[in-house]
């Protein structure tokens, strides 16, 4: 809710406290997980290509 005070809008709602920053090791873990899953997708595509080629 807000109200006018001396021509300005004043918020009566409490502000949220700032969130703590994300730790660097969490970012590293997410990055390595993305690299790992990406590599596994590349391996899967290679496996599928070989599998389809052996069926033809």
Rosetta constraint file for C-alpha pairs under 8 A:
AtomPair CA 1 CA 11 HARMONIC 6.21 0.50
AtomPair CA 1 CA 12 HARMONIC 5.84 0.50
AtomPair CA 1 CA 13 HARMONIC 6.43 0.50
AtomPair CA 2 CA 9 HARMONIC 6.29 0.50
AtomPair CA 2 CA 10 HARMONIC 5.44 0.50
AtomPair CA 2 CA 11 HARMONIC 4.53 0.50
AtomPair CA 2 CA 12 HARMONIC 5.81 0.50
AtomPair CA 2 CA 13 HARMONIC 7.88 0.50
AtomPair CA 3 CA 9 HARMONIC 5.67 0.50
AtomPair CA 3 CA 10 HARMONIC 5.53 0.50
AtomPair CA 3 CA 11 HARMONIC 6.84 0.50
AtomPair CA 3 CA 12 HARMONIC 7.80 0.50
AtomPair CA 4 CA 8 HARMONIC 5.39 0.50
AtomPair CA 4 CA 9 HARMONIC 4.80 0.50
AtomPair CA 4 CA 10 HARMONIC 6.20 0.50
AtomPair CA 5 CA 9 HARMONIC 6.43 0.50
AtomPair CA 5 CA 10 HARMONIC 6.66 0.50
AtomPair CA 22 CA 26 HARMONIC 7.02 0.50
AtomPair CA 22 CA 27 HARMONIC 7.38 0.50
AtomPair CA 23 CA 27 HARMONIC 6.74 0.50
AtomPair CA 24 CA 28 HARMONIC 6.22 0.50
AtomPair CA 25 CA 29 HARMONIC 6.09 0.50
AtomPair CA 26 CA 30 HARMONIC 6.23 0.50
AtomPair CA 27 CA 31 HARMONIC 6.12 0.50
AtomPair CA 28 CA 32 HARMONIC 6.13 0.50
AtomPair CA 29 CA 33 HARMONIC 6.12 0.50
AtomPair CA 30 CA 34 HARMONIC 6.23 0.50
AtomPair CA 31 CA 35 HARMONIC 6.34 0.50
AtomPair CA 32 CA 36 HARMONIC 6.08 0.50
AtomPair CA 33 CA 37 HARMONIC 6.09 0.50
AtomPair CA 34 CA 38 HARMONIC 5.98 0.50
AtomPair CA 35 CA 39 HARMONIC 6.15 0.50
AtomPair CA 36 CA 40 HARMONIC 6.24 0.50
AtomPair CA 37 CA 41 HARMONIC 6.20 0.50
AtomPair CA 38 CA 42 HARMONIC 6.38 0.50
AtomPair CA 39 CA 43 HARMONIC 6.29 0.50
AtomPair CA 40 CA 44 HARMONIC 6.11 0.50
AtomPair CA 41 CA 45 HARMONIC 6.19 0.50
AtomPair CA 42 CA 46 HARMONIC 6.31 0.50
AtomPair CA 43 CA 47 HARMONIC 6.14 0.50
AtomPair CA 44 CA 48 HARMONIC 6.09 0.50
AtomPair CA 45 CA 49 HARMONIC 6.15 0.50
AtomPair CA 46 CA 50 HARMONIC 6.28 0.50
AtomPair CA 47 CA 51 HARMONIC 6.06 0.50
AtomPair CA 48 CA 52 HARMONIC 6.01 0.50
AtomPair CA 49 CA 53 HARMONIC 6.04 0.50
AtomPair CA 50 CA 54 HARMONIC 6.16 0.50
AtomPair CA 51 CA 55 HARMONIC 6.50 0.50
AtomPair CA 52 CA 56 HARMONIC 6.64 0.50
